[in-house]
């Protein structure tokens, strides 16, 4: 099979059809329509049913071949001249090119193109007529906002690139495409502003993509794991989003977007720890509101990660830290609970994860009912039966709600995973275990890199100028420069020159 793919196209139409039959077998969606261009020349129109726009094919391409080939035009021409006439005068198509390689012929055929072979010519005409069914542009499902654009990426890469180009109408926005996956031949594209993004960053992205050696790429998650700096970490080091405005904003900061055909999630590199607590809505609201919401998200992250373990540590080892009245109340609640707080917390958190996963996997029409049953009925019944305490239900509920405040699901999942480690540490040595765990997490975060750049920037290494859009979000008129840690070619976001003439002066006569 590989030997056939390495061979060029034959000048005989019959030989090309035999090679195609050997490669694709008896595939019923392979359509080969033979036409007689003139009494001496036979052609074949080849396409995959379901991948091309058959209406345009019949009304434009086949009509041009049958009605546009006047006998007097072809009477005294050889095969090469007829092929050139087809390409330049007869076929009505905007996206048309020539290929003479069999491997490229098969790839273009499988990509939704119509291939035209002419007997006597060892080349084929490729006509771009993709026509498969696509999902329409809809609202974002993973990163919804109250104020802002209500459009999301789809599974069609060309639709996704157009959504970004609608927001960045600049000639410096470059798009480069690669085919990755020896079997799937998935189109993977990078988008960046060539006058803004660091050339070293662009070269590094291309290098890591070129090093991918695999059979298949079905989603951007495949690419993410292949190109990330470190795999042994629960924290995401590559940002992903289904929002065009978020990706466009990242490109305007000097980052590189990676688009994968067949998925609505676009990757953005490099990324930093604080990026996962920023929402697109932060830039559509006033700066004071956006800053407050960012503080809430950071607080929710720590609650998600530490609340159950802190409860276990205090109730087990450090009761003296709790007010007397609250200690008495907690002791009364735990009097009938048969297991220690450490085991109780692990069981409750595991139960919550099971209910959460069930709510995601089961059909949507009954998912809401299952979540209500799991949270209300089972929880209340467990408290009434004395298996768990009411305080533990409150702690687990607050922890669960806090995890949904984090805008990016990857960071929320990381906090949920680390939560179990902290519960174990708190169950063995109390608050000392929590402090030890926090110390290890901080060291681990400080050691991470995203495409060679410090993951904790601008906090570590500390960069005071970049704090204006990290934990805080200062007003837009003051956001005059881009983040310095990205090493972009142009730091100025706004024109800060003085003494410019006003464009419009209403009181001037």
N, C-alpha and C positions, 0 to 999 in steps of 0.2 A: 504493500500500500504506500509506504514512504517512497519507494522507488518511482511509483507512478507520479506522485506529487512533485518530485524533483524534476520531472521531464517537462520540456516546453510544450506548448500547444502544437498540434500537427497541422499541416496545410490541408489535410483531407478531413472533411466534415464527418465522415463515417468513423474515422479513427478517434476523433475527439469525443464522439457520442459513446463509443465503446469504453474509453477511459473513464468517462463520467459514470457510466453504468457500473463499472467495477468499483468505483469509489463510493457511490451512494446506494448500490444494490437496486432492489426493486421498490424504492421509496415511492409511495403512491402520490405524494405531494409534489414530486418533481415533474414539471410540465415542460415538454419539448414540442414546440409547434414548428413544423417544417413548412417553408414557403418557397415558391419558385420566383426568384427575382426576375429572371428572363429565361428563355428556353435553354440557356447554357449554364446558368448559375443558380445554385440552390443555397438557401440560408436556413438557419435554425434559431428560433427565439426560445430561450431557456430561462425558466424562473421557478421559484418555490411558491406553490399556492399557499396563500395566507400571509406571506411576507411582503407582497407587492400590492400596489393599488391597481387592481385588475380593470377598473373602469377607465382610468387614464391609459392603461396599457392598450385596451381595445380601441378606445376613441382617438388616441393620439399616435401611439407607436405602430400598432398593426395597420391602422388606417393609412399612415404615411408610407408604410412598406407596400401596401397593396394598391393605393391610388396614386402615390407620388412617383412611382417608378415607370416613367414613360419609355416605351421601347426605343424611341429614337435617341434617348439620352444614353442608353446602355449598349447600342448596337455595335459600335466600333471600339469599346473599352475593354481592357484586360481586367483580370480579377483585382489587381491592386488599385486600379483607377475606380472600379466599381465600389471597392471598400471605402476609398476616400470620398467618393460621391455620397455614399450612405452617411458618412460621418459629418460632412460639412453642409449638405444641401437637403437630403431627404428626411432624415430622422429629426423629428421635432422634440428636442429635449434640452433642458438647460444644464443638467448634470450629466455630462457624457465624457468618457475617457476611453483609452485603449490599454489593453493588457495582453501580454503574450506568455505569461507564466501560469501554469496549471494550478499551482497552489493558490496564487492570488485570484485566479478565476473561481475556484471553489469558495474561497473566503468571501469574495464579493457576492457570489450567488447566495450564500447563507446569510448575508447581511441585508437582504431585501432589495437586491439589484436585479435588473433584467440584463441577461447576457445575450449578445447576438453574434453568431458564428457564420462566416461566409466560406463556402467551399473554395479551396485553393489559397486561403489566407491563413497563416499560422498566428493569427491574433484575433482578439475578440473585442467587441464594443461593449462597454459597461454603461448602462443607463440607470441612474438613481431614481427608483420609484418605490420607496418604502411605503407600505400601506397597512401595517399591522394595527390592531386596536390598542389605543393608549388610554390611560386614566387621565381624566381632565384635571386641570389645576384646581385644587381645593384648599381648604383651610389647614394649617399645620396641626398635626395630631400630637406631637411630642413636646412642642414649645409654644403653647398658645399664649396670646397676649390680649389685653383689654383694648389697648390703643396701639395701632400700627397696621402694617399691611397684612391682609388675611389671605395670603397665597403661599403655597408650599411647592417644593420640588416634586416631580413625578419620576417614574421609572425610565422615561425617555431622556437620554442625555442631551439631545438637541433642544428639547424644551427647556431643560435646566440651564443650558448655556445662554439661551435667549432670555430667560428670566434675569440672569445676572447682567447681560449686556443692556437690558432695558434700564438698569439702575446705574451702570457705569458706561456712559457713551463716550468712550475715549479710545483713540487709535492705539494707545500704548497697552491696552488690555489684550494680551496675547493668549492664544489657546493652542496647546500642543497635545497631540493624541498618540497613545501607544497601544499596542495589542499585547495583552498579558494573559497567559494561560495557554498551554500547548493544545488543549482540546477545545476549550470554550472560546479562545481568541477574543476575550472581552476587551472592549474599548475603554481605556482609562486615560482621562485628560487632566491636564493641569492648567489653571488659569492664574495669571498674575499680571501686575502692572510692571512692564519692563523698565520704566523710568523710576520706579519706586522700590520694588523688592530687591533685596540684597542678591547680587549675582552668585555669591557663594551658597546662599540658601537654595536658589533655583537649581544650581548644579548638584547640590547634595540630594535634593528631591529626585532629580532625574537619575542619579547614580543608584539610589535605593530602589527605585522602580525597575531599573534595568537588571538589578541583581535578583529579582523575584523569579524563581524557577519552579513552576507548579503546573499541574494539569488544568486547574479550574480556578476562576475568580467569579463568584456568584453574587457577592455583595461587598460593600466597602469595608466591612469588618475583616475580610481576608487581607485587604491591602493594609489596614491599620496594624494588624499583628506582624506583618512582614517588615514594615518600615519603622516601627517604633524603636526608640533607643534601648529600652529595657523591658523585658517581658515579665520578670519576677517582681511585679508590683501590683497592688490592687487599684492604684490610682490611674486614671486615663491620662495619657501623655499626648494624645491627638484629639482635637476637638471635632465633633461632628454635629451637624444641624440639618434640618429639613426646611429652614427658612432662607429664602434668597437674600433678604435684607441683612441677615446676620453674616452670611458668607461675603456679601458685597462690602460690608463694613470691615471685615477682616482683610480683604484684598486691599482696601483703601488705606489700611494701616501698614501694608507692606508684607502681608502674609501670602502664602500660596494655597490655593484651593485645589483639591483633588476630587474629580468627578468620576464615578464608575457607572457605566451603562447598566441599567437594570435595577437601580436602587435609588430611592428618593433622598438618601442621606449623603451629604457632601462633607468631605474631610477638610480641615483647615490646620495648617502647620506654619510655624510652631505654635504651641499653646502653653499657657502658664496656669498655675494653681488658681489664681484669682479669676481667670477667664470663665471658670465653670460656675461662678456665682454671679455672673453678669447676665442680664436678660436684655433682649432687643428693646423691650419697653423702657428700660432705663434711659434711653436716649430720646424717647418721645415724650417724656414727662419732665417736670421741673427737676432741677438738680437736687434740691433738698429732699424731695420725695424719693428720688432714685437712691440717694445715699442712705436714707432710712431703711429702704427695702433691702439694700445690700447688707446692712448690719443685721437685719432680721434673718437673712439667708445664712450668714456666717453663724449666728446664734443657733439657728435650726440645725446646722451641720454638727455643731458640738453637742446639741441635745440628742440628735440621732445617734451619735457615736458614744456618748458618755452617760446619758441619763440612767439606763438600767444598771450599769456597773456602779455608778455612784450610789444608787439606792441600795444595792447589795452590800457595798462596802460600809455604808453608814449604819444600816440596820444590823449587820453582822458583827462588825469590829469597833465601830465608833459611835455607839449610842449616846455618848456624852455630848456629841455635837448637836443632838436633836433636843428641842424644847420638851420639858417634862410632860406636858399635856399631850403632845404629839406622840411621844414614846409610849404613853399609856394606851393611846388609841391604836397605834400600830401593833402593840403587844396583844391587845384584845382581838384584833383582826387575825393575827397569825396564830392564835391559840389553837385553832382547829386545823391549821394547815399541816399536813403530814410530812412535808419535805422542807429542807432549808431554803432560804431566799435565793441562794446561788442556783439550785436545781430548778426552783420555781421560775426564775427569770429565764433560764435556758429553755424550759418547756414552753413558756408563753411566747418567747421570741420565735422559736421554731414553729409553733402553731400559727403565729401571724404570717410567717413566710410561706407556709403551706396554703393558707387562705388567700394570700396575695397572688401566689402562682396559679391557684385554681381560678381566681377571678380573671386572670389574664388569658388562660387557656380555654375555658369553657365558652360556649356560644354566648354572644352578647345579650341575647334576649332573656337569658336566665342568670347572667353574671351578677346583675345588681341584686337579685333575690338571694343568691348564694352569699354575697358579701354581707347582706343584712342579717341572714341567719347566723353566719359565722361570728360577726361582731357582737350582736345583741343576744341572741338566744343561747349560743354556746358559752359566751362569756358570763352572762348572768347565771346560767345553770351551774357553771363551774364554781362561781363564788358562793351560790346557795348551797352547793354540795360540800363546800369546805376544802376543795382541792387547791384553790388559790385565794389570795387575799384581794380585797377591793383596791388597796393601794397599788398592787402590782398591775391590775387592770388599767388603772389611771396612768401609770408610768409607761406601759407598753403602748397605750393609745396615743399619748403625747409624742412618744418616739416615732410611731407610725405616721402621724400627721406631719411631724417635722420633716420626715424624709421626702415628702412631696413638695416641700417649699423650695428645695434645691432645683434650679432650672434644668440642669443637665443630668440625665438619668445615670450616666456612667459614674459621676461623683457620688450620687445618692446610693448606688449599689456598693461602691467602695466603703462608704460610711456604715452601711448595713452589715457588710462582711466583718469590718474591724470591730463592730459592736460586740460580736461573740467573743473575740479575743479579750476585750476589756472586761467582759463579764467573768471569764475564767480567771483573769488576773485579780479582779476584785474579790472573787470567791476564795482565793487562797491567801492573799496578804493585804486585802483591803485597799485603802487609799494609796498606800505605797506601791501597790501593783499598778494602779491607774497612773500614778506619776511616772513610773518606770515605762509603761506603755506609751504615754504621751511623749516622753523623751526619745524613745525609739522611733516613733512616727515622725517627729520633727527632724531627726537625723536622716531618716529615709527620704523625706521630702526634699531636704537640702541636697541630697546626693543625686536626685533625679535630673535628667536632661530631656529636653524636647528639641530634637534636631540640633544638638550641641549647645543649646541655650539653657541657662539655669531655670529650672521648673518653678522655683519660688520667687523669681524676679517679679516685681521690684523690691520685695522684702528681703531677699537674700540671694545675691548681694544687694545691699540697700541702695536704692536709687531714688532720691527724694523728688526729682523732677517727674518721675513716672507715677507717683502716688496720686496724681490728680485724677486718674481714671483707673484706679485699682479698687481699693476698699471704699474710697470716696468717688463721687462723680461731680466735679465742679462744673459751673455753667459753661455752655458752649462758647461764648465769646472769649473765655479764658483758656479753652483747649486749643492753643495755638500750635502746639507741636505734637508729633507722633511719638510713640514710645521709643526711647533711645536704645532699649535693650534689643530691638529688632534689627539694629544696624542698617536702617533703610538709607536710600540714596538721597532722600529729601526729607528732612525732619519737620519742615514747616507745613502745618496743616492750613494755616490762614496767612493772608498777606498782612504783615505787621508794619509795612512801610508807612511813614508819616507824611503829611503835607500833600495828600492827593486831593485833586479837585473834586467836589461833590458832583454827583451825576445829575441831581435835581434839587433846585432851590426854589421852593414855592413863593418865597417872599421877595425874591430878587427881580427887579424890573429892568 
